[in-house]
Amino acid sequence: MSMALSKILQEESLTPLYQPIVNLQSGKFVGYEGLIRGPSNSPLHSPTALFRLAKTHGLTIQLEGASRKVLLKQFAAQELKGKLFLNVSPDVLMMSHIDVTATSQAIKSSDVGPENLVIELTEADAVYDYTRLRDAAAEYRDLGLKLAIDDLGEGFSSLRLWSELRPEYVKIDMHFIQGIDLDPVKLQFVRSVLEIALESNSIVIAEGIETEAELMTVRDLGIHYGQGYFLGRPIASPLPALPPQILALFRNAPNTQYLRGNCCQKQAPTVRKIMREVAPVTSATSANDVYDLFLRQSDLQVIPVLEGGAPIGLVNRFRMIDRFARLYQRELYGKKCCVHFIDSQPLIVDHQTSLQDLRHLIVESDPQHLSNGFIITDAGQYVGIGTGHDLFCELTQMQMRAARYANPLTQLPGNVPINEHIDFLLSTGEDFVICYCDLDHFKSFNDLYGYRKGDEIIQVTVDVLKSHTDQDIDFIGHVGGDDFIVVFKSSDWETRCQQMLRSFTSATRRFYSDEHLALGGYMSENRQGSQSFTELVSMSLGVVQIDAAAALTSHQVAEAAACAKSEAKKMRGSSLFIERRQLIADTVEV
């Protein structure tokens, strides 16, 4: 068998297979996972037998290197599009001084750009040397490659790996995906993974999708990408797109009861951000035991009390110490259960509650909640506590940041949050539509009617944009002056754009004199200093549909939107220009 393995390595007689990875929102292919089989009709055809034998004889690095070389060669030869995920074991990854050079040479000889390659870390054994792993990961990233963790939830230390390596992609083990539509525990596990991914900027991939129900559930949860037999089996020559009958499933509207972790939640932090993990006690815990907990932990202000996993109240540090300081109170109640000391009407909030909503709850409720804090639950079960101090510190930071980057006139997000929002959507692989809004003849109006009227038209523009966007999923930013950006996730964006144009024309008529309205404009001084006829202020919208699979940058998206806006401004009056041609990743040409 060892001779057979040596022959396979020498002749590179390996069979490359490619399994598609699909954008679960659009149904488009975003790449493939590269898989290897040994020679057909041989004992080493199975990847398990092949790689086990290589490990036994100390040839893992040679086999993985040969596998990547074959996969890269065929990927380029078939002109497959998107990213290629290449499996690497932790042992090989840590031999970066050997493997990085070989990988770099394989990339150069294959004509596959490093930006399209993802090193997928498999986990067959426990991993302990995280320092070496981090250093090795940095070397691969220096080549331009991205990182992925495979089989999250299945191995020995995958959560630790996620924390240490901060990979760009995280693959959820198929155990948690298969039957997820019928298992609330699996559903909750995946939801938790999505929340961590949102904070760590990782893209989640669901492995092992084998049924339509599983596909619909993970899509509705908000998982970015997926793979599995239902979407495509590993084959040597994969198709470039899903079969029509499968692709048709993606046209169905998502089931909103599952939606979690979308771009809007990123813009609106939840109480999870300020949650503290405090060990609870039960209603049967004695008052003496609770008192001892306070004495041992000087920074502990409240302790939650549970019954069957659900919170029933809080014990406040100062109130309990005050009670025990009174004559005979400890002797009377010390051995009794702690329910005699609890605040039985605590503020309880779900972990998805936004910080802004929580602020309103605290302001409008009993003042004691500001000092006591609040209990945080998930599906009615205790997960942590929060304090009024932490809440208002975080809100202050949010307000300071918003004020720093908001436009002073409209208070809309400025250039920095606009770019951050676009970067976030690009990182998650979500398709979206960007609309550049510009006002025509605004300077002439400002010169004739005055800056205060000009500011009023800007405010009217904001009102028009807000009234025709979905505030839950769409985004509006103010570039500056009379320029705005709208990022649509609404599927009916074209209808909304047409409504904006009509509303703007109607809403701005009140700013003109009857004479100017009748003429459709007025005489004003142009840039050359001579008088010319200027039309009423109108709105130009330039729209570009962004395909997540095109691997664009936020700069390219912004430049493409500006080009579309320029085309719209060539039309007379309020107008909409939609760029129908495909946006190419390596240029800004369309």
N, C-alpha and C positions, 0 to 999 in steps of 0.2 A: 504493500500500500504506500509506503514511503517513496518507493521508486516511481509509482504512478503519480504521486503528488509532485515529485521533482520534474517529471516529464511535463505535467500540466503547466508548471511554472515556467519551464524552459520554452515551451511552445506557445504559452499563453492561450491554451485551448479551453478558454472559459466562455460561457454563454451569458451575454448581458441581457437583462430584462428591464423593462421600464414600466412603472405603475404611475398613472396620472395623479396629480394633486390638483384639486379643483377649488376655485373660489366659490364658497357656499352661498354667496349673495347673488352672483351673476351666472354661475354655472360654467364659467370659462376656465380653461386649463391655465394654471400658473407655473407648472413645472412637473417634474417626474422624480420619483425615488428610483435610484439605480440599484438593481439587485443582481446577484451573481449565482449561476449554477455551474456545476462541473460538467464534464463531457457527457453527452447523452448515452444511455445504456451502459453506464459504468457505476460502480459502487459509490463513487464520489460525486454523483450528479446532485445529490441533496446538499444544500448549503450547510446544514448542521453537521453532516459527516465530513464535508470538505474542510470547514474551519476548525472542527474539533481535532482532526488529524494534523492540521497545520500548527495548532497550538501545542500539541503533544511533541512535535519535532522542532519547536522553536522557529517556525517559519511563518508566523502570523503576519509580521510586517511585510514579508515578501509577497504573500498571497494578497493582502489588502492593497499593496502597491500595484500588483498586476491587475487586480480587479478594477481599480480606479482608472488605470491606463486603458483597459478594454472598454469600460463604460464611457469614458470621455471620447474615445475614438469613434464609437458607434453613434453617440449622441450628436457629434458634429457631422458625421457622414449622413445621417438621416435628416439633418437640418431641423432637429426638434427645437421648439421654442420654450422660453421660460427658464426656470431654475432647475438645476440638477442636484439632487440630494445624494451625497456619497457617504456610505456607512464607514465609520472608523471606531475601533475599540479603544477604550481608555489607555490600555497598555501601549498601543501604537501611537496614540496622540501624544503621550508623554515622551516618546522617542522622537521628539520634534526635530532634533539636530540631524537625524537621518531622514525622516519622512518629509519634512518641509521641502528639502531640496528635490526629492523625487517627485513630490506633488507639483512643485513649480515647473519642473521639466515636462511633466505630463500635460500640464495646462498649456504650455507654450507649443507643444507638438500637436495639440488637438484643435487649436483655433477656437476654443471655448473660453470666453472672457471670465476672469476670476469673480466678477460681480454677479455672475450667474451660477456660482457654485456655493453649495452649503455643505459643510462638514457635519454629518449627523452622528452624534456620539451614542453608540450602543452601550448597553450596560449588562454584561453577563456576570460580572463579579463585583464584589465590594471595592470601592475606590476610597483610598485614605489620603494620598498625597495631593491635597488640593492646591498646594502652592505650585507644584510642578504642572498640574493641569492648567491653572490660570496662566502660567508663563507660556505653556505650549499653545493655548488658545490665542494668546496675544500674537504669537508668531504667525499663525494661520490668518488672523485678521489683518496682519501687516501685508499679507499677500493680496488682500481684498476679498477674502472669503468670509462668509457668514457662518454662524454656529447654530446647531439644533440639538435638542435633547430628545432621544427616542424613548418611547414606552414610559412616559411619566406615570408614576403610581405603581409600577410593576417591580422595579428593581430594588436594590438594597438602599440606595441613597440618592434617588433622583431629585427629591426636593432640595437636598443640600447642594447637589450639582447645579440646580437652577439658581440658587442663591449665590454660589461661588462664581459661576461662569457668565451669568446674565446673558443667555443665548438670545439670538434674534427670533428663533422659532422654538416652540415647545410642542411635542407630539404626545397626545393623551393615549395611554395604552388602550388597546381594543377591548379589554375587559370592561372598561367603564362606558364604552360606546355601544357595545352590543346589548340590546334590550333596554337601552336608556329610556325609551318611550314607556316602559312598563315598570321601571324601578326608581322610586323617588330618591333613594340613597345615591345611586349613580348620578342622577340629575343634580343633586346637591353638590356632589364632588366636583362635577364639571363646572358648576356655577362658581365654586370657590376658586378653581383654577383660573377661570376667566377674570375674576377680581384681582388675583395676584398678577396675571398677565397685563392687566390694564395699568397697574402701578409700575411694572418693570418694563413696559413697552415691548413685550414679547408677542409674537403672532402665534395663535394657537391652531394646531392641526389635529383634527379628530381622525384616529386610525380605526380601521376595521368596520366601516359603514357597510352593512350587508342587506339592509332592507329600506324600503321607502319611508317607513315610519321613523327609523333611526335617522335617516337623512333630514327629514323635516324637523325633527326635534333638535338636532344639533344646529341646524341652520337658524331655527327660531330662537335658540339660546344666544345667538350672536357669535358663534365660533367662526373664525375667519376662513379656514381652509379645511378640506377633508379628503380622505382617500379610503378605498376599500373596494371589495369585489362588486358592490352595487354600482360604483362609479367607473370601475375599470380594473381588470386583472393585470398582473405583471406579464407583459408579452415582449417579444423581441422587437416588433415594429408597431408601436402604438399608434392609434388614431390621433389626429390633431384636435378633436373636439368630442364632446359627449354625443351619444346617439340622440336623435330628435325626441324620442319618447321620454328619455331621462331629462334632457334639457328643458322640456315643456314643464316639468315639475317646479322649476325655479321661477316660473311666471306667477305662481300662486302667492298671494299676499302672506307675509309672516304672521304667525300666531303671536300676538303681542303679550300674552300672558307669560311667555318664556323670555322675552327680550331682556338682556342684561349687558352691562359693560359696553354700551355703544359710545359714539363720540360725544353725545350730549352729556352722558354721565361723566365723561372725562372733564367737560367744561364745568360741571356742577358737582363738586366733591360731596361725598356722603359722610355720615357720622363714623364710618369705618376709619376715616383718616385720623380721627382724634381718639379712637377707642383704646382703652387701657384694659389689659387682661388682669383681673383681680380674682383670686380664688374665692368662690362662694362658700357659704355654709348652708346647711339645711335647717328647716324649721325645728328639727329635733336637737340641734346643737345647743349645748348649755350656754347660759350667759357668761359663766366663768371662762369657758373656752374662747368665746368671742372677745371677751375683755383681754385675755392673754395675747390674742392675735394683735390687738391694738398696741399692747405694751411692747411686743417684739418688733413691730414695724412702725416706726415713728412717722413715716410719711403716708401711712394708710389712713384715709379720711372716712371712708364708708366701706361696708361689707355687704354685698348682696345676699339675700336669703332666698333659697329655692325650695320648691316642693315639686317633685317629679320632673325636675329639669326646667320648670317654668318659674320665673321670679314672682315672689309675693311681697317683697318689701326690701328696705335698706336699714342697716343699723348705722347710725351716725356716731363717729368717734367721740365728739365732744359731749353729746347728749348722754351717751352711756357712761363716760367717765364722771360726768357731773352727777348722774344718778347714783353711781356706786360710791361717790364721796359722801353722800348723805348717810345719816345715822341708820344703821341696821339694814340698809338696802341690799348690800351684797350678801348678808346673812340670809335675808328673806328670799332673794331671787337668783342668787349665784348658781345654784344647782338646777334651777328650773330652765325650761327651754327659752331660747332667746326671743321668741315671738312677743314677749312682754316689752321689748325694747325697740321693735322695728317701726319704721314709718311705713304704714300699710297702704299708703297712696302715693307711691313713687311715680316719677315720670318715666314711662317705658316707651321706647321708640324702636322701630325696625331699623336694621342696619343699612337699608337703602335710603333712609330719610336724608334729604339734602341738608347741608349745614344751614342754608337760608331758611328752610322750613322749620328746622329745629329752633333757630333763633326766635321765630315768631311764636312757637309753642311756649318757650321759656318766658318771653316777655308777657304773654297773655295769661300765663298760669300762676300758680302760687309762688311767691318770691323764694320760698325755701328750696325750690328746685335749683336755684342758682348756686346755693351753697352745698346742697346735698348731691347735686349732679343728677345723672339719669342712667337708667339701665338700657342696654342695647340687646336686642333679640334678633334671632333669625328663625323664621317660621314658628315664633312663639317661644323658642328655647333660648336660654341665656347664653350670650357670647362675650360680654364685657360691659364695662361702664365708661361713662364720659363725665367730665367736669365742666362746670360753667366757665372756669378760668381758661381751660384749653379751647373751648368753643370760641370765646370772644378773642383770644389771641390769634386763632386761625382765621377768623372773620376779618380781623384787623389786617393781617398779612394779605388776605385776598383783596381787600379794599385798596390797600397801598399799591399792590401790583396792578390792579385794574386801573387805578388813577394814573399810574406811571405810563401805561401803554394805551390808555383810551384817548380818543379824540376829545379835546376840551369842549367843543361846541355840541357835538351829538352824544358824547359819552359812549359811542360805539367802540369796539375793539379796533386798535390801530394796526400798523404794519407788523409788529412783532407777533401779537396773537393771531393775526391772519395767517402768517407764515407757519406758525406752530400748528394751527388747525389743519392747514393743507398737508404739512409734514405728517401729522398724525393719521389722516385718512390714507395717505400714500403708504405709510408703514403698515397699516392694517390690511392693505390690499383691497380696499373698497372702491368700487366705481362711484363717481360723483360728477356733478356738472358745476362748472365755474362760470359765473356771469359777471362781467365787468360793466358797471353802470357809470355813465358820464353824462353831464348836462351840456347841451349845445347852446352857444350864445350867452352863457352865464356871465361872462366878464362885462359884456355890453350892458346887460340888465343891471348889474351891480353898479356900474358907473352912472347910469341914468337914474335909477330909483334909490340908490344908496345902499350902504353895506347892511343896514338893519333889515331892509326888505330882502336883500340877498341871503342873510342868515335865515330868514323865515322860509325862503324857498328850499334851503338846505334841510330845514326841519320837516317841511312838507315831504321832501324826497324820502327822508327816513321813515315817516309815517306810512308812505305808500309802499316802501319795501317791506316794512314789518307786517302790514295788513295783508300782503300777498305771499308770505312765506310761512312755513310751519315752524313755529318757535321751538318745537321739541326736537326737530331733526335738521333744520336748515340753519345757516350761519350768515350773519351780516357783519361786514367790517367797513370802516371808513378809512380809505387810503389817505385822504386829505383833500381840502378844497371841495370840489364838486364831483369827486371820484369815489366810487363805492365798489365793494366786492360782495357778491352773494354766492355762497356755496350751497348748492341744492343737493339734498338727498331725496327730496320729494320726487316721485315718479312723474307727476304732472307738471314738471317745471316749465314746459313751453307754454302751457295755458296760463300759468302764473305770470310769466313774463309779459304776455299779451295784456293781461289785466293790469299790470303795473303801468304800461304805456298809456292805456286808456284812463286810468285813475290819475296819473300825473297831469295829463292834459286838462282834465276836468278840474282838478284841485288847484291849479295855478292860474286859472282865469281871473280870479279875484285880485290878483296883484297888478293888473294893467288898467290903464284908463280906457274908457269906452272907445276913444278914437283909435288907440293902438290895437284894441281887440278887433275893431272893424277893419283896419288895414292889414291885420295879421303881422304887425311889426312896427318899426319906428326907424327914424334916421338917427344914426350915431356915428361917432368918429372912429374910423378904423385905425389900424396900426401905422398906416402911412400918413395919418393926420388929416385925411380927407373924409367928407361925409359920405356915408353909404347906407343902404337900407338893411336893417338887421331884423331877422325873424324872431318870433317869440321863443322863449326858452323851451327847448324840447329835451327828451331823454333818449339816449342811445344805449342799447344793450348789446354787448358782444358775448356770445356764449360758445363754450367749448366743452364737449363731453369727454371726460377723462377715463380712460381704460386702465384699470389697475395693473393689468398684465404688461403694460408698456414700459414699466420701470422708469418713470419720470422723476425729476426732482421738482421741488416747489418753485425753483427759479424758472424752469421750463414751463411749468403750468402757468405761472404769472405772466411770462412773456407771451405765451400763446393766447391768453385772455386779452392782453393788451393789443395784440394783432387783430383779434376778432372785434374789439371795440373800435379800432381804427376803421375797419370795414363798415361797421354800423354807422359811423359818423359821416361816411361818404353819402349816405342816403339822406334825403330831405325829410325834415320833421322827426317826430318820435319814431324810432325804428328799432328793429330786432334783426341782428345778423347771427346765424347759427353756423358754425364751422362744421361742415359735414364730412370733411376729409379726415383721415386718420392721423393722429399725432404720433410722430416718430420719436423714440426715446433718445437717440444720440444727437438729435438736433432739435431746433424749435420750429422747423419747417412743417407745414401741414399739406 
